[in-house]
Amino acid sequence: MQRWKLVLLLLPIMTLVGTAGWWLGRSQSTPVSESAQSDHPGLTAESSRHIAAIAIPATSKAGMSRSKDGVPNPAPLPALDVPLRLTVADLQRRADAGEAKAACRLAAEWSYCRRLRSQLDETDRMLLQRSAMRANMASRVADEKQLSQIQAGMKARLASIEARAEELITESAHCEGVPEAGPQAIARQWRVAAIGGHVPSMTHYAVGNAFRINETLQNLEALALYRREAEALASRAADMGDYNAAIALAAAYSPLNQGANRTYLAQVVKPDGVRSLSLYLRVQQALNQAGSVTGSAARDAVQDHITQLASMLSPGQRAQAQRSARQAVSVVIPEVERETRSVANGTLSDITREDCGDSPVLPD
């Protein structure tokens, strides 16, 4: 990222002359090669027919310590502040061996670096545009007072963009020396983490966050695989009490949520008012138990969905949904700031690098 630092030093000069040199000479990252897909024994007997397996070598967990109940204890993930170039090879090796948390971390790291590169590119475009506008403003505005006000505002905006660019450059130091991963490679690692039983990754993958709309054509094969797996993975995560999975699946099943802005998960499942109501009732119970820990917006939104669904169902269907909710595992409420965004139509924020280390992994 040394080019970026030099660019920012030259930026005031470039701004005055209206040149486009800020973005010239940017290095191009080499895509990560796409390895062949493998197979794995699946999650459960019930859902195995829905989930194409990922093969984990028989020796992949031999070096792991085991807890008293026999669940493998993989080595800790690297600290988040360690440059990725120092950890990516180990994360890749562990992910290729089927370690779910390592696959989650690798996918999250690659996504993080890809996002930073995209934001830096966008900053390029913004600075180029603003610099050109400022250089041409004098010829377009005759009134000096008005010109002075406009230029002052543009100068402040440029300063803000430059400050953000500096922040991005600092953050991007973490990614230096690491080739850019393509969308297929990232989606594949999210799938490894999900199939491996890392609960947040199961939800992240199941709701469709492993894919980006602007990369749909690049992920057609992976999406065909996802289509067969998503419902089973979301169901299992919800059965484990994952709030985000429960709310995403409730919205996906809801007959009320069949508009244009459906998640990938909602496009996979068939509308089912009983299942949707059952999941919303479970979420409502958890929100009520959490009390003041959660905001009222989430509770109100869930109550609205319950009221509307109940009005659409017969008494027998409502009773069925209530029985199912009572018999299911309790939902666990996550951090408030990540909870409320998902209620309306089941959309979820992406999980981050921080979410890969401390979250549970289901036993084989």
N, C-alpha and C positions, 0 to 999 in steps of 0.2 A: 504493500500500500504506500510505498515511498512516493510514487507518482502523485498520489492524491495530496500528500503533504506539500509537495512542490507546487502543485496546482493551486492550492489555497493561498500560498504565499504570493503567487502571481495574480490572484483573482482581482484585487483592486485595480491593477493596471488594465487587466482585460476588460473589466467593467467599463472603464472610461472610454476605451476604444471600441467597445461593442464586438469584440472578437469571439470566436467560437472555440478557442484553443483549450478551454478547460477540460473538455472531454476527449481531446485527441490523444492518441497513443495509449489508450486504455488496453491493458493486457487481456487476452481472451483465455478463459479457463478451459482446460481439457475435460471433456465429460468423463465420468466414471464409467467403466465398461459394465455392460449388463451381463451378469452371470446367468447360467441356465437355472430354471426353477426346479425345485426338488419337492419331495413328498414327506409327509409326517403322519403319524398314526391318528391324528384327530383329537377332538376335545372330549367327547363322551360317546358312549355307544349310541345314544339317541340321536346325536347331531352329526355323527361321523359321516353319514351319507350326504350331508349338506356341505361338508367342509373338505375341500381337496387338501390332502395331507402335505406337510412339509417334512421331508426326510431329515431326521436328526441322527447323526452317526451314533452307533451304540456306545462309542467311547467318549462322546461329547461331554458327558457329565461325570466321567470317571474321576477327574481331578478335583471335583467339588467336594467340600465338606458337607455333611448332612446333619440336619437337626434331629432331635429325639424322635420325631414322628416320621423320619425318613425323607423329608422334603429336601432337595438339594439346596445348599447355601453357596451360591456363586460368589466370587471375589467381589469386593465393593467396586462400584463404578468410579472412574477418575473424578477428581475434584473439578467443579465447573469452570474454575479459572485457569486450568491447565490448557495451553494452546492445543487446538485440535490436531495439529500436525504430529504432536507427540503421543496422541492417544488413538488416532483413527485406525491404525493398523491393528491394534489390540482389540478395539471395539469390533472391527470387521471380522477378525478371527473368532471372537466369542459369538457374534451374531450368526456367522456362518455355521457355528456349532450348535445353533438353536437356542442360545441363551436369550430369553425374552427381554430382560431389562437392558442388556447390551444392544439388542436390536432396536428397542425403543430409543435409547440414547443416541445411537448412530443416526436413526431417521430424524430425530429431533435436532441433532447437530447439523445435519445436512440441510434440513428445512430452515434452520436459523441462518445459516450462511447464505443460502439461496435467497432468503428474504432480504438480507443485508445488501447483497449484490443488486437485487431489484430496486431497493430504495436508493442506492447510490446512483444507479442509472437514471432513476426518476429525478434525483437531485441535479444530475447533469443537465437534463432537459429543462428543468425549471430555471437554473442559473443561466443557461444559454438564452432562453426566452426572455428572462427579465433583463439581462444585460443588453440584448438587442433593443428591447423596448425603451430602456433608459437612454441608450445612445441616440435613438431616433426621436425622442420626445421633443427635443428643442425645435425640430423642424415642423412639428405637428401642433404645437401649442404656442400661440402668439402672445398671450397675456403672460407677462413675466411673473406676476404674483401667483397666478394659477400654476404656472410651470414649476415654480419653486415649491409649492405645496405638493404637487404630484411627485416631483423628484425626491422630496423628503420622505414621502410615504414609500416610494419604491426603494430608496436607500435602506429604510428600516426593514422592509421585507427581504431585501437581499441579505442584510445582516443576519436575519433570522434563518434564512436558508443556509447561509455559510456556517452558522453555529450548529445547525442540525447536521450539515455535512461533516463537520469536525467530530461530532458525536458518533456518526456512523463509521468514520475512519477509525476512531478509537476502538469501537466495538469490533470492527472487521479485522483488527489485528489477531483476534482469536482464530480466524479462518485462513490466515496467510499460509501459503504453501500447500493447501489442500485443493485438489481438483474439484470442480463443481460437479455435484451428483445430479443426474437427470431424474425426471419425474418417475420413470419406471423403477429405478434403483431405490428411491425414497419410498414409494408405495410398497415395494417388495419387503423392505425392512419393517414397515408398519404391520404388514401382514404376518411376518415372522413373530413379531412381538405379540400380536393378537392371538395367533394360533398357539403360541407358547404359554398363554394364560395370564399375561400381564393385564390386569383388569382395566386400567385407564386406556391402554392401547387397544383392548378389545372394543371399548366404546368409541374411541377415536376412529378406528378403522370401520366399525360397523355403521356409524352415522355417515361415513363417506368423506371424512376430513383428510384421509390419505390422498385424496385426489383434488385437483383444481380444475375448474370449469374451462379455463383457457388452455388446459393440457389434455382435454378429453380425447382427442384423436391419438395422442401418444400413449394413452392408457387403455385403449379399447380391449386388449386381451386381459389386462388386469381387472378391468371393470366386469368383464364376463365372468371371471372367477369370483369377484366380489359379490356379484348378483346371487350366486349360489350359496354364499357363506354368511352374508350380512345379518339376516334375520336370526340365524342360530347363535351367532356371536353376541348380538345385542340381547337376545333372550337370556343367554347364560350370564352375561354381566348383570342384567337386571335381577336375575334370580339370586345373584350373590349380594344384592342390596345396593348396587351402584346407582346413585341418584341420577347421574347424567344419562346412563343407559335407560333407566326407567322412564325418564321424562322424554327422551328422544324416541323411544319405542311407543310410548303412549301417544305422542303426537303423530307418529308415523301411521299407527293403526286408526287414528281418529277419522271418522267420515267427515268431520268438520274441517279437516286439513288436507283437502284435495285440490288446492288452487295451484297457481303457477310457481309459487316459491317453495316447492317441496324439497326436502332433503333427498339425497340418494337413497337413504333407508326407506323413506316414504314411497319412493318409486319402486322399491323391491317388494314390499309387503302388500297384502291385500287389506283393504279397510275392514276393520273388525271392531265394532262399537263396544262389545263386551270386554274384549281384551284391553282396549283403550281405557275404558272406565275403571277396570280393575287396577291398572297401573296408576292412573291418576289418584285413585283412592289410597293406594299405598304411599304415593308421594305426599298427599294431603296429610296423612297420619304422621309422617316424618316431619313435615313442616310445622304441624301443630305441636308436636312434642318438642321441637327446637325452640318454639316460642319467640322471644324477642331477639334471639340470635340471628334470625332471618328477617328479611324485609317483608313488608306487607304486600308488595307488588307480586311476588311469586305466589303467595297464598291466594291472593285475589284472582290471579290468572288461572290457577288450578281449579279454584272453586267455580269460576265461569265455565270452564271446560266440563266439569262434573255436572253442573246444572243443565247445560245444553245436551250433553250425552244422555243423561238420565231421562230427559224429556223425549228423546228419540227411541228409547228402548222400552220393551214390555216389562211388566213387573217381574216376570220370570227371568228375563235377561239381567235386570238390575240385581236381583237376588243372586244370580250366578256370579256376577262381577264382584259382589260384596263377599261371597264365600271365598272366591279365589284370592281376593286381597287379604282376607283374614288368615288364610293358610300359607301365604307366601312369606319369605324372609323380609324382615324390616329393612326399609331403605335408609341409607346413611347419608346425612346432609353434608355436602362439601363446603368449601369456602363460599361465602355469600357472593363475592364478586364474580364467581364463575357459574353461579347457579341461575340467576334471573334471566340471562340472555336466551336460555333454551326453552322457556315455557311456551312461547307463542306458537312456534311451528317445529320445535325439536332441533333447532340449530344449536350447535355447541362451539365454544371457543376451542382452538387447537390446544392440545396439551403441550407442555414445554419441556425443555431439558431437565428442569427441576423435578418434573413429575415422574421421571423414569426410575429414580433410585429408591424412594421410600414406599412406593405402592406395592400391594401384595401381588404375588404370582400364584395362580392356582396350581396345586400339585398335579402331577401326571395321573 
